[in-house]
Amino acid sequence: MRSALPARADSFTPTAWRLLARFRAAGRVELILGGVFVVSAVFYAWTADTSVPLSLHDGSEDRYNLLATALIHFHLYVGHAPAGLVHLSEPYNPELNRRFIGGPTDASRLNDDVLYDGKLYFVWGAAPALVLLVPLHLLGFEPTNSVTVAVYSIAGLGFALATLRVLVRQIGNVPMWICALAGLALSLCSAVPFVLRTPTISEDVLTGGYCFTMAGVWLATAALANRSASVPRLVLMSLCFGLAAGSRPTLGLCALVLIPVYLRLRGTRSRRSLASALCLPVAVCFALLLAYNQARFHQPFEIGVHYQLSGYDSREAPLGHLGYVIPGTRLYVSNPPQPMIVFPFIALSLPKTVSPNGLASSEITGGLLPMTPIVAFVAALPWLWRRRRSLLGALAAPLMMLAGAGLAMIVAASYEFFAATERYEVDFATLFLLGGLAAWMSLCIGPPSRRRLLLRVGGALLVVWGCAAGLATSFFGYGDALAKEHPQTWRTLEDLGAPLSTAIDTLIGHPVLAASFTSTSTGSTRVVLSPAEQSPVTIVSPGARTATLLTRVEVLPRNRYRLGIEGPGAASVSYPVPPGGGAIDLAVRLHRGLNRFALHPVAASPAESETVRRVMLIQVLSLATGRGNR
């Protein structure tokens, strides 16, 4: 008997060690992904706060709060249209309604609102307001855009990382450094950091849809991997996809993953109860969305885009055109970023193509492949599904369905609107990322080999590039908010990157006009200034030398102003502006590294300097360099 006990204990030792090893591995995965989440959440909150300060009581600037107020008072419109606007012969004509709706930054700010039957509505989905803002309003809070966007972004990232944890557990034996890189990719390559830099009503809805989608995807993948799920989890899964559609209708395509969930679980419970739990919540959400549209516009499939007050004439740029699909899809897939010599070294580029109707209206956009090249591994999912079923198991088919849904969203966004824009990539970027990362991790598993080493290192480099590009573009957003609202912070970041800027310029061999008022958001090469404003210009030089900044200046009528320039360690110098405007060559003295200058109008008399109107148009043309001092 005594000799049997040790033998019996020994027989259980391998199993115990395996369980302990599995527990330790799972603990490391959770620790790494938890660390990624905490760091990313802090970065997300900082990005939002340095764009629009986080506040629960200063949300008057967030017009999405109007929808929450409307829902609380049991009506669907957010206000009544001005009488003058309603009585216009063509109220949707931008040439006629401009004085009523203003622009995105004007006080009236009816731009992009929906005018129907004398009332104002929003084209943006109501689900994010219903879930977050209505409860906050009932508690007496009125959050800013930054709060809404940050909450949904951080929660959505948490669900995305939880999905990654399911994938890692399914694949097994994923190196921890690959797990960490995959987590960072989900954090930085999703276009979410970019929209956090410019939180507006559009970003409220985009991040809300992102959060609901990722919650549904996590619940679905967990149910498929575990081959079990409680009824409440099934109901919540279906509800999340319904809320995603209530935010962005095209996100309803992600509900297709409910089909493999049903097929996977149909042998574990009553098929009727399973079908009811999976279908009823999302069906109710779809029905409510159709009823919401019917109540507002008397058309169940009309969300308001055909009644929108925008800065373009729908007769010249009609919505929904097959000619938009190819150029729009190309922009979303392959439009490259532009390199910079100063921090943050990468910026989104303004597309140079024009829409078929001749309108060059696309905003800055980064193509998925050049910005996040790891998504190319999505192409390996069908092969893994057919030849290596054991690696991803029941998750391969849903990942392919999500990637297919993402492709359909790209086509739908391109078809519906003639202009591509980076923020729409929040809808589909993570869907491709999950598939690409899962395929890459699966291909990296197995005995050591040269091909597997190449896959690991090559994939890691692709992820690092995507993270660097996503991080860099998050500092800009659409309006360069960080540089404008926190110039000292921006200057500090530029100084931290100055050694790299100088090293690059040393290789180039001559000074480079690195940055001016040219905006990464609009591609503008000119600026109009008032007497109190300055326009910054940054030049990187490999050494001390002289250079000439070539500009073209116009002074608006009936103003007498000179062009002033201030440089490092030098007093302000002013140059006369030729009558009617013309070219002015500004002599500048450069030192090694970053050289910051400021252009500004200089009044001819103190009385004129007190005016606040914009008086001078400046365009920086190029930089001519002189010999270096030795």
Buried (B, 14 or more C-beta within 10 A) or exposed (E): EEEEEEEEEEEEEEEEEEEEEEEEBEEEBBEBBBEBBEEBBEBBBEBBBBBBEBBEEBBEBBBBBBBBBBBEEEEBBBBEBBEEBBEBEEBBEBEEBBEBBBEEEEEEBBBBBBBBEEBBBBBBBBBBBBBBBBEBBEEEBBBBBBBBBBBBBBBBBBBBBBBBBBBBBBBEEBEEEBBBBBBBBBBBBBBBBBBBBBBBBBBBBBBBBBBBBBBBBBBBBBBBBBEEBEEEBBBBBBBBBBBBBBBBBBBBBBBBBBEBBBEBBEEEBEEEEBBBBBBBBBBEBBEBBEEBBEEBBEEEEBBBBBBBBBEBBBEEBEEEBEEBBEBBBBBBBEBEBEEBBBBBBBBBBBBEEEBEBEBEBBBBBBBBBBBBBBBBBBEBBEEBBEEBEEBBBBBBBBBBBBBBBBBBBBBBBBBBBBBBBBBBBBBBBBBBBBBBBBBBBBBBBEEEEEEBEEBBEEBBEBBBBBBBBBBBBBBBBBBBBBBEBBEEEBBEBBEEBBEEBBEBBEEEEBBBBBBBBBBBBEBEBBBBBEBEBBBBBBBBBBBEBBBBBBBBBBBBEEBEBBBBBBBBEEEEBBBEBEEEBEEBEBEBBBBBBBBBBBBBBBBEEEEBBEBEEBBBBBBBEEBEBBEBEE
